[in-house]
Amino acid sequence: MKIKILTILLLSTYISFAQNSNYERWMAMADKDISLQPEYGNVEKTETQKEDDEKFKKDILEHYKGDTNAASKKMSDLGFTYLYDKGDFATAMRRFNQAFMLNPKNADAYYGFGTIFFNLGAMEKAREQYDKGLQIDPKHSKILTDYGTTYLGDYYGSLENGKGNSTELLAKSNEYLEKSLEFNKKDSNTIYKLSIVKMYIGKCKEAKALLKKAKKMNNPNVTESYEKELNEKCK
């Protein structure tokens, strides 16, 4: 899956997202449209909405020959396409909700919900959705990586506002990234982010080894500024 929105560069600017009230504006829209809320807000739908849902399910399941898992996967894949390739959060959320409606046990639906909140700067809300996804699939490496990334985002935020336990945040980030790497040792995105965390917690040898590995894997997110910072902190 391409990383176009959810890059490490976003972490240093997510506080600006919050200051611009993107999350508040999103929630104001979601209050008026349950399709913009994870799991449709868990509210009772109108008869018209129920009829529309049944028509949608009938049409898509005809195409997928009754395979709800395949249909749900298609919807979650479409959600990530709208999110990453088009930056269309609203359509992405609607596709993730359709994936959930077709198969509430599709962990990628919750991964999608959480990723939208992550990009809105709402880290705690993102973790709530990631937790639901991990209850379904505890070995979902992408959820684990982004779960760890939320704590890295909070760490950057603590540097900005001088609040929070930065040591605890880094420890949490390290925990989830390590767990993700345990299940998928070939994800260069996880490896690169773990390198950053290792640098901040003072494990220079590990940070350099991980960076070298990420570069060898041609990770597109590796920046000269990070390499410079690593070399300065780990002389």
C-alpha positions, 0 to 999 in steps of 0.5 A, a space after each residue: 500500500 502506498 504511503 502518500 498521506 501517512 508519512 513521517 513528515 506528517 508527524 511534525 505537522 499534525 499539531 498544525 492540523 489540530 490548530 486548523 480545527 480539521 478534526 472539529 470541522 470533520 466532527 461537525 460534518 459527521 454529526 449531520 451524516 452518520 456515513 462519516 462516523 465509524 460503524 455509522 455511529 452505531 445509531 438506528 438507521 432510517 427506513 430509507 437508509 436501510 433500503 439503500 443498504 440492502 440494495 447496495 449489498 444485493 448488487 455487490 454480493 451478486 458481483 462477488 457471488 455471495 462472498 461477503 469477505 471478498 466484497 468487504 475487502 474490495 470496499 476497504 481497498 477502495 477506501 484506502 485508494 480514496 484516502 491515499 491517492 485522492 485525499 478524499 476523506 469523506 468517500 474513504 470513510 463511506 467505503 470503510 463503513 460499507 466494508 464494515 457493513 458487509 463484514 464487521 470482522 474485517 480488521 481493515 475497516 477499523 484500520 481505515 477508520 483509525 487512519 482517517 482520525 490519525 490524519 485529522 490529528 486525533 491520535 486517541 480516536 485513531 487508537 480507539 479504532 486500531 484497538 478494535 482492529 487488533 481485537 479481530 487480528 492481533 497480528 495486523 502489522 500495519 495497524 501495529 505500525 500506525 498504532 506506534 506512529 500515533 505515540 510518535 506523533 504525540 511525542 512530537 506534540 509533547 515537544 511543541 507544548 511542553 506537556 506529556 511524558 515523552 519517555 512513556 510515549 517513546 516507550 509505547 511507540 517502540 513497543 508497538 513498532 517492535 511488535 509489528 516488526 515481529 510479524 512483518 520483518 520486511 516492512 521498510 516503513 516500520 523499520 524506518 520509524 523504529 529507527 527514529 524511535 531508537 534514536 530518540 531513546 538513545 539506542 544509536 547502534 540499533 537506530 543506525 542499523 535500522 536506517 541502513 536497512 530501510 535505505 537498502 530497501 529503498 524506503 522513499 520516506 528516508 530524509 537527509 534531515 533525519 540522517 543528519 540528526 541521527 549522525 549528530 545525536 549518535 556521533 
